[in-house]
Amino acid sequence: MALGRTFAVGLVGLAGSVVEVEAHLAPALPAFVLVGLPDTSLAEARDRVRAAVGSTGLTWPNRRVTVNLTPAALPKSGPGFDLAVAVALLAAAEALDPGRAAAAVHLGELGLDGRLRPVRGVLPAVAAAVAAGHPDVVVPAADAAEAALVPGARVVGCRTLAEVVDRHGGRVTVPEVPPVQRVRHAAAGRAEPGDLADVLGQEEARWAVEVAAAGAHHLLLLGPPGAGKTMLASRLPGLLPDLDEEQAVEVTAVHSVAGVFDPAGGLLRRPPFEDPHHTATPASIVGGGSGVPRPGAASRAHRGVLLLDEAPEFARAVLQTLRQPLEHGELVIHRTGGAARYPARFQLVLAANPCPCGQAVGKGLACRCTSLDRRRYLGRLDGPLLDRVDVQVEVPAVRRAALSGGGESTATVAARVARARDAQAARWAGTPWRVNSEVPGRALRERLRPRARLLADVDRAVDEGRLTLRGADRALRLAWTVADLAGRAAPTPDDIARGVALRTRGQVAS
């Protein structure tokens, strides 16, 4: 009887748990049993490990092999456990030093020829290992650069199982083979944003985008085709400040699990931008898949911008699934294989035409839609969703006078946004909030209590039914952001009025 052990990491969402991998060899009829709640892809490791061990030049033990993944109650998925299973088995067979095997965490998928293939989620997995007191990590060579981004990790990148065995004291010939290259899935919105100066006219809409950027507010742009809605929305990410260290690690971890992260550029420092097509399914937006679900566009846009262009064309189920992240800043996805929790604190930008043909306003062209068609079209953006969108602005058709010149550049506006963000960071220091859009209405009202008359416009809008209580809180957040852009320590009555106007001007019901 022999026993070998090593460690791996199981990911459920972004939460990583260190998994002890034990291999037991017993003098019985030859068999290979894998226990510990593995999914289908992990259960198939038995065949991959057997073939890889043979391709490495080692003899497969003629015994009953039992591999246990502890804790057994934790769902485990994916081929990332292959390397740990092989190392634990070879340690039990004394084909390598059991002490060295037990001192490191092993992550990686095995090919039938013994080569190590990269896996998703290496960054959060290595971070979880280091946090649990396991800084020594062995990963595929293609994942070494990503794993090295974790502070405190001692990373070894290997190309083959033979190289791992050799490093752990085994006697084996190490072949010279090229590393298996990482295959990244394409992600939307990776093009560099254009300059805000490219937008002609639209002073009011440009200012609304600036306010949205300064306070991380959600935004609705309502107007005819060709008015510049998509152009304005695509310029928003360029106005946002760089991510700080904590945010960069969090965003990079999401993209690592999604399989769209390129470690060559280091941690993601710029806010991400996602613009899915209106034919996207709910699973592609909020996340899904068999077993433990993967992050969707909403999570990949964490700390960045999620643009839904032609928003009324999106399926109703897609729009309804956005309520949870808009309210709580995270997504909890339940599947039969387990529940995954992903951060999703993004800025939502909705761009919509006023009717199906788009000519209900502007350009002097006759609208072919009936009043019922218009109500049904914009009715897809229902009240509960729009009540969570802070800035709602109409974007009129551009007139010839606007073609003579552009407005301020992205760099100029971004500088004002950065100063406003700094003011918010100083104001809310020592609290869980970073920007105005995250602050609850109670805290905002408490700050204005000595000047209660400032709330008259907001209270009047609530009494008249133009604002819900949630909308009133969001109008106050906008007022604080307007004051921050102007360099004021607190909102004035004019700032409050402008906050209410930004909330109500573009409401679909109007």
N, C-alpha and C positions, 0 to 999 in steps of 0.2 A: 504494500500500500504506500502511495506517495501523494504529496499534496504540494501544489505550487500556487502562488497568488501574485497578483499585481493590481493596478487600479486603472479605472477609466472614468469618464464623466458622462452622466445622463442629463440631457437637456429637456425640460418641459417649458416651452416658451423661451424666455431668456434666463429662467432660473436653472442653474446647474447644480447637480448633486454628485459628489464623488461616489463611485460604485466600486466595491471590492469584487474583483473577479477571481474566483477560486476554481482550480482544476484538480480533480481527484482521479487517480488511476487505481483501479481495483483489479485483482486477478480473477476475472470472470470472462464470460463470452464477450468478444469485441463489440463495442457499441459506442455511440457518441450522443450523450444526452445534454441538452442545454436548458437550464431552468432559471427562473427569476423574472417571469413576466416579460419575455421577449416578444416583439411583434414579428410579422412574417419576414421582413427583410433581415432582421437580426437572427431569426431561427435558421435562415439560409447560410449563416456564417459557418455552420458545420461543414458544408461542402467546400466553401471558399478556403477555410483554414486547412482542411485536409489536403487540398490540391496545392496550396502555397507551401506547406511544410514539405511535401514531396518534391516540389520544384526547387526548393532550397538545398536539397541534397541530404535531408535528415530522414531518419526512419520513423514512420508512424508507429506509436506504441500499440502492441497487440494486446490491449486490455480494454476494460470498460472505462470510458472517459465520461466523467460527469463534471460539467462546468456550471457553477452557481454564480449568479449575479445578485449581490447584496447591496442595498435592501431589496428583498423580493417583492415588496408591495409597490415599488416605484415602477411605473411603466417605462419600458426601454425600447427605443426604436432606432432604426437606421443601421448602416454598416460600419459606423464609427467604432464599434466594439471589437471588430475583427482582430486588430493587432493585439489588444489586451488578451483576448481569448487565446490566441496563438502563443503569446509569451508565457501566460500562466500554464498552459499545457506543456510547453517545452521546459519550463522550470520544474514541473512535477516529474517530467521524464529525465531530469538532470542533464538536458542538452545545453543548458546555460546556467549561470550562477543564480540560484533562487534569491539570494540576498539582494543582488542588483535589480532583479526583476521586481521585487517587492518595494523597492525604494523609489520607483518612478511611476508616473501616470503615462499610459500609452493610448494614443488616439490615432485612428486611421483605418481605412478600408484596404483589404487585401485583394489583389488580382490573383488569378489562378497561376500566374507565373512567378508569384512571390513579390511582385512590385507593390509599393505602397501608393494608394490613391488618395487624393485630398478629399476632405469631407466638409460639410457645412458646419457653421457655428463654432469654429475653432477658438475665436476670440472670447466669447462668453464661457466656453468650456474651460479654457486655460485660466481665465480669471477666477472661476469657481474653484479650480484645483489649488491655485495659489492662496485663495482666501481660506481654504480648508487645511492649509499647512503642507501642501504637496507642490513645492516649486519646481521639481525636476520633471520635465515633460518631454516625451518622445512623440514626434508628429511626422507625417510625410514631408518630404523636402519642399513640396509645393506650398505647404501650409506654415513653414517655419517663419517666414517674414510676418505673417499675421499673428502668430503666437508670440513672437518677440515684442509685439506692441504692448503686451501686458507687463506692467512694472513688477519686478521681483521674480519673474519667471526665468528659469534656466532651461532653455529650449535646445533640443537636439533634433535636427532634421535628418531623416534617413530615406533612402530611395527604395530599399528592399527589406524584406524580412531577414535576409541573410546579414545585412548590415546591422540590424538591431541585435541579432543573435551574437554577432562578433563583438559588439560593444558591451554585451552582457557576459563576456567570457566564454562563449561557445566556440567550438572549432568547426568552421565552415568556410567555404570559398565564397568570397564576396564578389559578385559579378559587376563589371562596369557597364551600367545601363543608364540611359538618360532618365531623369525624373518624369513622372507622369504629370502633364501640365493640368493646371486647374481649368475647369470649364465653368465659366460664369454665365448665368442667365441674364439676358438683356433686361434692362430696366428702363422705364420711360423717364423722360425729363432730364436727361443728362447733358443736353446741349447748353452752352453758355448763354445766359439771358442777355437780351439786347439792352440798349440804353434807353432810359426813360425819355431822353430828348427826342427819340424817334417818334413819340406820340405827338401828333399835331392837335392843337386845341385841347378841349376837354379839361379845362382848368379845375372845374368842380370835381370831376372823377379822379383827376390826378391827386388832388388834395385828399380825397377819401382814401385812396390807396396809401398815401403817406401816413394818414392817421391809423389805418389798419396795420401798417408795418411798425409804427412806433409803439403801439400797445398790444400787438399780437392779436388783433381782433379779426373775427370772421367777416367775410365781405360778399355782398351780392351786387352784381353789375347787371342792370336791366336796360336793354336798348336794342335798336335795329341792327341788322347785319352790316358790317363795315364801319361801325362806329368806333371800334378800337377796344372792345371789351377783352378779347383774348390777348391783345398786345399789352394792355395795362396789367392784366393778371400775370402774364409771363415775366413782367418787369419786377413784380413784387419780391421774389427771392433775392434779387440784387440789392434791395434796400435793407435787407436784414443783416444784423451784425454777425460776425463769426461765432461759432459755438465755443463755449468754454470747455475746459478739459473734461468735466463730468458729463456734459451733454454730448461731446464728441465721442466718448467711449460708449455711451448709451446708444447713440444713433448708429455707430459702427457695428455694435453688437447685433442690432436688428438686421442690418444689411448683410452681416456675416451669416446669420441663420437663414436669411432669404436666399443666399447664394449669389448675391449681386455685388459683393465687396471686392475691390481690387486693392490688395495690401501694398502695391508698389508706391502708392501715393501717401501712405500712412493713414492715420485716423482721419475720418471725414470731418473737416473743419467748417465747411459751408453748409447752410441749411439745405436739406434735400428738397426736390421739386418733383411731384408726381402729377401727371395729367392723363389718366386713363380715358379710353374711348367710351362713348356712351353705350356701347354694346357690352360693357364689362359686366360680369356676374357678381352677385354678392360675395361669393367666396374669393374672387380676385381682388375685391376691395378691402374686405375686413379680414381675409385669411381663411385658410381651409386646407383640405387635403385629407388623405387617408391617414389613420393613426393619429399621431400628435400633429395638430394643424400648424401650417407655416404662416408667417406674416404676409398680409396683403398690402395693397397700395396705401391704405390708411396708416399702417404702422411704419412702412418705409418712408412716409412723409413726416414722421415724428420730428418735432422741432423745426419743421419746414412748412411747405405749402402743398396742399392737395387741391388741385384745380379740377372742377367738374364743368367742362365747357359744354354748352347746349344742355344745361342741367335738366330741363323738363323731359329730355329724351331718355334719361337714365331710367331703368326699371324702378318701379315704386319700392320694391324690396331693397334695392341698393340704397336709396335715399333714406329709408327708415332705419337701416342698420347703422347709419351715422349718428343717430341720436346718442347712443351710449358714449362713444369717444368724445363727442362735442361737450357732453355734460361732465364726464369724469376723467378724460384725458388718457384712457386706456381701453383696451379691448380684452374681454374674457371670452374665449372661444371654447365651447364644449363639444366634444366628440366622444364616440364610444371608446376610443383609445386613450382618452384623457382630456383634460382641460389645459389650455395654454393661455397665459396672460402676457400681452404685449403692450408696451407703451404706445399711445397714439395721440399725443398732444400736438396737433398740427393746426395750421391756419387753413380753414376751408374757404375757398373762393368759388362762388357759383356765378356762372355767366349764362344769361338767358335772353332769348328774343321775347318781344312783347306778345307774340302770337305765333301760330304755326308757320305762316308765310313771312313773318318778320317785318311787315310793313304797316303795322297798326299805328306807328308814329314815325315821323321823319321822312325825308327824301321825296315827299309829295307824291308817292306812288299809292295807288288804290289798294287797300287791304281786301283780300278775298275771303277773309275769315268772318264767320258770324260771331255774335257776342257769346253764344254758347260755346263755340270752338275756343275762343280766347279764354273763357273761364275754365274750361276743362284743361287746356294746355298749361296755364299757370297754376291751376289747382293741384297739379302734381307736386308742386313745391308747397306742401301743406303748412298750416299754421304752426304746429309744434316744431317743425324743422326750421322755419323762418324765424321763429321766436328765439332761436339760439344763434342767429346770425346778427352780429352787432351792427355792422355798417351796411345800409341798404340804399343804393344810389342809382339814379337813372343816368344813362349815358346816351345823350341825344345824337342825332346824325351830325356829322362834321360839315360845316359850311365853308364856302370858298375862302372866306376871310382868314380861316385858321391855317390855310396852306402856306402862308407867307413865312412862317417860322415856327420852331419848336419851343418847348419849355425848358425847364431846368434839367440838368443831367442827373443820371443815377448817383454819381459821386456826391453832388451837391445835396440832394435830398437825403442820401444815406448818412451824411454827416449830421443833419438835424435829427434823424431817427436815432442815431447813436447817442446824441446828447440827451434825448428824451428817455432812452432806455437807461442811461446812467442815472438820471434823476429818479426813475422808478426803482432802480436797484438800491439807491441810497434811502429812499422813503420806506421801502419794505424790507430793509435789512433786519435780520433776526426773525423773520417770519417765513412760512413755507412758500410765499409767493415771490415771483420774480418780476412779473409784468402786470399791468393794470387788468388785463383780461382774466387773470387768475384770481383776483381779489374778490371775496364775497361782498355783497351789497351792505351787509351789516357793518363791516369795517369801514367802508366808504362813507356811510351815513354817520358813523361815530366821529369821523374826522371832520365832518361838516356840521356837527351838532351845534357848536357855538354860533353858526351862521345858518340857522334852519330856514331862513327866508329864501336861501338859494334853491331850496328844493321845491319851490312853488310851481315852476314850470313842469317838473317831473310829476308832482302830485296831480296837477291839473290834467296832464295827459292820461294818467291812470284813471281819474274820475270820468273823463270823456271816452274811455275805452280805446284810445289810440295806443296805449301801452299796457301790457300785462305787468304783473309784479316782477317777473323775470326780466321783461323788457326795460322796466324802470332801473333795475340794477345795472343792466348793460348800458343804458343811456348815461348813468353816472360814471361808469368806467370810461366811456368815450369822452366825457367832459374832463376827466382828469388827464387823459391823453392829450386832448386839445391844449390844456394848460401846460403840460410838459413840453409840447412842441413850441409854445410861445415863451417858454422860460419862466413861467409863473409857479409859485410854490403851492397854489391852490386854485381851484376853478373860480371864475367870476360868473355873474349871472349870464353874460354873453356866452361863456364856455358851456354852461348848462344848456342854454337854448340850442347851441350848435350840436351838442350831444344828442338832444331829443330829435333835432332835424335829421341827423344822420341815421337815426333809428327808424324814422317814419317816412322819409321822403320817397323811398323806392318800394314801399310795401305793396305786395301783389294785390291786396284787396283794394288799393286805390286805383 
